[in-house]
């Protein structure tokens, strides 16, 4: 039997009072795709960051290809043949692809030879693995899927035989995710080993050979993927049976809360992205907008939220026109943005201050112009407990939480202020199965309490599970509207692909 590509024994890691990894064992066979699943805060990313040298374990051993290794820094991991693509990409956006590749691998004081060598390696690896990308393109101008390719290429250029991917599909469209898994299968076929950290069980079942489950900082199970199921993995992750699809009573729509009429919105370059869109959302219903990312959904949400000024049309909330400028948050209005780090949080502020962003002028939180910090910490501590946000540390900066726990913090802030209208963009992006169940339940409870919810998601399963009416966007227009009882995945998929409503 060949030596395992990775063998971890007794890995333990504390961050102050938080025990992130508790005597964790993991064996990854060479030439396989090995999934690691678990709830947000279960210790998955910490374990892989120890393997990659970002953190040092307090106890335990690491072996690569059967040889014991001391990995104290990322350079040690790179020299051992390990590469890692993080959930939030480590790229310099103003630099080109080639310049990003060159960082840390300059090849000496004279760059010419290093540049030529890297350019040739990029072309070769792109052809071999289906990872073609323009080396002279500015990274900030590339879509997210191509930025991820750059990260994978960067690891391969440094000789990675073991590639770790942390929540790689959290920011990808379904099509980009399919392309990624085809690339990973190609890497496996060429003898490389892939460790895939994810919470999406359907992807685990489709892409991996083996899967390990973490819960509460411990490794609780190892399975061959062919011998397990989504239901068993979900139960192992959460420690109880999980409802994979929420119970939903029939909606009882009331008065129109949000009215959009003839709306047109352009992007930052002046290109029209929303074209003559008209719809309404009533009290007591969830209206879902389905579509492949990039078809105007983001600009539509930003215009309704007052972040982006429309070029034409009208937006009315409770009968009052609100479009045209960023006027601040209207009373009774909540917004969970699509990008939690850029628009939902201030990463360096503590969780308690992020918990009141946008609401910080309310009397509950301020006295004589000064924040009531003790009161804010007390309120935030209750939310951390109620929404199972880990760790329970209201003074910890938001950037120190995992992506899924950051998302739960934003959702908690918006739902706990009890809005009459809630705009939700990708509510469960990067969130584990237990948290998805919880967030879906809260959204349905808001609807049943007579609130109006506008939901935008690239997860078609999520739209089908929650929406009472489904609008499909393609090329900036609404090309179809379906009530929940007549919504079928194939029909919606055809509309998302731009096929005429009659054909769909």
N, C-alpha and C positions, 0 to 999 in steps of 0.2 A: 504494500500500500504506500502511495506517495505521502510525504509529510504534509500535514495541513498547512494551508497558506497562512492562516492566523490562528494562534492559540493563546487565549487569555485565561489566567488562573488567579482566582481570589482577588480580583480587582476591587479595591475599596477607595472611595473618595468622599471627603467631607468639604463643604463650604460653610464654615462656622458651625452652627447647630444643625445644618441640613445635611443628612446622609444621602448623597446623590447616587452612589454606587455601593452596594453592600455585598462584598465577597462574590463578585460576578465571575462566572466561567463561561467561555464562549469558544467554540471550535468551528472554523470555517474551512471547508474542503477546497482545495485548489481547483480552478476551472469551473466554479459554480457561481450562481447568483444566490446570495444568502440574504434573506429579509430579516430585519429586526423591527418588531412592532411593539407598541405599548402606548399608554395614554400620554398626553402632554405632561412633562415633568417626571416620567417614569425612569429617566436616566440614560436613554438611548444615545442622545447627542453627547452627553458627558463621557460615556464609555468610548465612543469613537474619537472624541477630541483627545482622550488619553492615548489611544492608539496612534493618533497623528501627532502627538507631542505638544498640543496646545496646553494641556493640563498634565501635571505629574500625579500619578496615583500615590495615595498614602500607603498602600500595600498591594501586593500582587506581582505577577510576572507576565512578561510578553515574550512570545516566540514567533518568529517569521520563518516560514519554510523549514520548521523544525529546529531552528537555531535560536537560543535565547538572545534577546536584544534589550539594550537599555535605550529607551526613547524618551529623552527629556526635552527635545525641541523639534519643531517641524522638519528641520534640516536632517535630523536623525531618521525620521520616518521616510523622507524622500530618498535618502541613501539606502534605506532598507527596501525600497520599491513600493512604497505606499503613497497614494495620492488621494486628495479629498476635495470634493465639491460641496461647499457649504450651502445651507439653506438661503442665506443672503450672500450673493456673489462677492468675491474679493477682487473686484476689477476696478481699475482707474478709468472712469467713463470718458474723460477728455482724451485719453491715449488711444492709439490705434490697437488693433488686435496684436500686431507684431510687437509693438512697444510693451504691451502687457505681458506677452510671452518672455520678453527680454529681461524684465525685472527679476533680479535675483539670479539670472543665468547669463550675465553679460559676456562671459568668456574672456575677461581680461580688460585692461584699460583701453585698448583699441577695439571699438565695437564692430568694425566692418566684418571681421571673420565670424563673429557671433551672430550677426544679423543674417549673413548669407546662409550659415548652417541652420538657423531656426527657420528661415523661409523655405529651405529645401525640406526640412522635417515636417513643417506644416502641410506642404503640398503632398508629401508621401502619406502621412497619417490621414489626411482628409480623404485621399483616394481609397486607402485600405479599409477605413471604418465608416465611410459615408458621412464624414464630418466636415465637408467642404465649407470654408468661410473665407471671405476676402481679407487677406492679411493687412491691407491698408485701410480698411473701414474703421471709422471711429466707433469705439465700443458703445458710447452713449446713444448712437444712432441705430444700433441693432435692436431688433425685437428680442424679448426675453429668451425665446427658444434658442436663438443664435448665440446670445451671451452665455447660455449654459454650455453650448458646444465649445466655446472658447475656454471655459473652465476645464472641460474634459480634455481638450487638446493640450492645455497647459500641463495637466497631470501626466498625460501620455508622453509629452515631449521631455519630461523629466524622468522618464523610464519607469512609470508606475506599472507594477504587475498586479497590485491590489488597488482597486478604485472604490472609495467610499463616497456614497451620495446621500446627503442629508435632506430628506423631504424634497426630492428633485422635481416633483410634479405640482407642488403647491402654487406655483405661479405660471403653469403652462396650460394652454388650451388642450382639449382632448386630442386634437390632431398632433400637436407638438409632443404630447405624452406618448402617443403611439410611435412617433418617430424616435423618441428617446429609447423606448424599450426595444425597438428593432436594432438600434445601435448597441445597446447592452448585450443583446443576444449575439450580435456579431463579435463583440469583445470576448464573450464566453467561448464562442466557437474557436477563437484563436488562442485559447488557453489562459486568458486573463481571469482574475477573480473579482467579483463585484459584491460589495456589501451595501444593501439598500435599506436605509432608514425611512420608514413611511408609516402612515396611519390608515392608508387607503387599502382596505382588505381586498377589494376586487383586483387591484394592481398586484398585490402580493400573490394572490392565487394565479394570476395570469403570467407573472414574470419570473418567479423565484423557483429554485429547486428545493431549498430548505428554508425554514423560518424559525426564529427564536422570539420568545415573548417575554417582555419585561413588565414588571408591575412594582411600584413603590421602591425603585432602586435595586430590585432583585431580579434575577433571571428565574422565571417560573416554569418555562416549558420550552422544549425543542421539538419540532415536527418536520417530517418530510411533507412538502406542500401537497403532494398527490394523495396523502393519507389524512388530510385535515379538511376543514370547511371554514367559510367565513363566520358561521355561527359559533363554532368552537373557539376560533381565535378571538372573536369579540368577547366571549365569556371569560377566556383566560386573561385578556387585557384588563377588563373592568372588575373581574371577581364576582360577577353575577350575570344572569341572563340579560341580554340587551335587546330592546325592541328595534328591529332593523328598519321598520317603516312606521311612522306615527299614526295613531288613531285620529281620524279627522271627522268631526261632525259636519253636516251640511252648513254652508255659510248662510247668514241672514243679513244681506247687504242693506245699508241704510242710505243716508244722505251722501252726496258727493263731498269728499274732503279735499281731494286733489283733482284739479281740472287742468289739462294741458291742451292747448288749442293752436294748431298750425305752427308748432315750434320748429325753429331752425337754429342750429348751433354749429360754429366752426371751431377747428382745433387751433393750436398756437400758431400755426403757419397760415391760417386763414382758409384752410380747406374745409368745405362743408362736410360735417360728420353726422348731423341729425337733420333730416329733410322732411318738413311738413308733417310732423308727428302730432297726432291727436288721440287722447284717451283720457279716462278718468279712473280714480280709485275711490271706492265708497267705504264708509264706515262699516266695519264688520266683515271685511274681505281682504284676502291676500291676492294681489295681482302680480304674477311672475313674468319677467321679461327674459326669454330664452334667446340664445344666439351665440355664434362663435365670437370670441373676444375680438375687438377691433371693428365692430359693425355699428358703433355709435352709442352703445350702452353707457360707457363711462362718461362721455360728454353729456348725455341726457341726464344722468344722475347729478353731475356737477352743476348743470344749469338749474335743475329743480332745487338743489341745495344752496344756490346763490353763490357758488364758487366761480362759475363761468357765465358771462353775460350772453344771452341768446342774441342772434342777429335779427330774428323775427319771431312773432308769435306771442302767446300769453301763458303765464303760469298763475293759477289761483289756488290758494290754500284757504279753506273755509270761506270762500267767496271773496277773499282779498287778493289783489294782484301783488305778486312778490318778485316777478322776473325783472331783469334789466341790470341789476348790480348786486354785489355781495353786501347785503344789508345787515348781516349778522343773523344769528339763529332766531327764527320766529318762535314765539311762545307756543308750546305744544307740538314742537317739531323735533324729531330725532333723526340722526344720520349716522349709520355705520358705513364708513367709506371703504372702497375696494382695497386700497393700499393702506394698511394699518400703520406702517412705520412713517410713511411720507405725509399722510393726511389725518391719521387717527390718534397719533401719539407724539409726544416730544421725548425721544428716546432717553435723554440724560436726566429728565425729571423723575422724581420718585413716583411709584404707582399711585400714591394717594393724591398727588397733584394732577396726574393724568386722569384720575377718576372724576375730577370736577371741571376739566377743560370744557369751555363753551358754556358752562353753567356757573362759573366761579364768581359772578357778580350777584348771585342770589343771596337773600338774607341768611339762609342756612349756613353759608360758607364764608361770609364776610361781615365784619363789624368795623364801622368808621374807616372803611377803605382797606382794612387789613384782613388777611385770610385767617380764619379760625382753625389753625392747624390741628389742634387737639381734636376738634369736632370732625374735621375732614379725615384724620387718621382713623377715628372711631367708625365713621360711616364706611370708609374703604375696607376696614378689617372685616366688617359684616359682609360686604360684597365678595371679598376673597373667599370667605367661608361658604357663602351661599352658592357661588358659581364654581366652587372647587378650583380656584386659581392658586397655582403652586409656584413658589413657596408662599406661605402666609406672611408676607413681609411687606407691609404698606410703604416702608421707607426705602425699599430696594428700587434702584433705577429701572425704568421699563425695559431698557435694552438688556438687562440681566435675566429677564424672563424668557422662556422658550416662545417660539412663534405662536403656538396654539394658546398659550396662556396670555400673551399680549392680545390676541384676538378676543379671548373671553373677557378681558378687562374693558376693551372698547364696547363690546356687546352689553356688559353689565352697566356701564355708564349710561348708555342710551336707553336701555329698557327700564332701568330703575328710576328714571325721571318721568316715566309714564306719559309718553307723547301721544297726541291724538293721531299724528301721522308719523310713520317710521319709514325712512328710506334705508334699504339694506343692500349693500353691495358685497357679494361673495361672503355671506355670514359665517361659513364654516371652513374657509380656506385655511389649511394648515392645522385643522382641529381634529382631535381623535374621536373615535366612534362614540365613547360615552358622552363627550361634550356635544357632539352633533345631536345625539338624542335629546340632551337637555335644552340646547338652543332651539331646536325645532319645536319642542314642547312649549317653550316660552313664547315663540312667535305665534303659535296657534292659540295660546291662552290670550295673547293681546288681541288677536282677531275676535275671539269669542267674547272679549270684554267690550267689543264695539269699536276697536281702533282700526285705522286704515294702514295697510302695509304694502309697500311697493318693493318687490324682491327682484334683484338682478343676480343671476348665477350662471356660470358656465357649466355647472353640474346639472345635467338634465334630470338625473334621479331626484335631486333636491327640488327642482321646479315641479316635477310631477307629484312629489310627496306633499308639498305645501300649498301650491297655488290653487285658487278657486277659478281664476281665469288666467289664461296664458297668452301673452303677446309675443310674437316672434319677430325679431329685428334682423334685417339683412340690408347691407349697404345704406345704413342710416334711416331706413324706412320700416314701418310696421307692415309686414307682408302677410300676417295671418293672426287671427284671434280665435282661441278655442276654449270652451268651458272645460272644467276639469273632467267631467264625465265623458267627454268625447276626445280627450287628449290621448294620443298614442305616440310612442317613441318614434316609430318610423315616420309618421306623418309630420311630427315636429322636426325631425331630422331633415326631411326633404325641404321644408320651409327654411330651415337654417342654412341649407346649401344653396338657397336662391332659386329653387324650383318653384314655378308658378303655383299660386294657391289652388287653382283648379286641378292641377296635376296631383298636388299633395292630397 
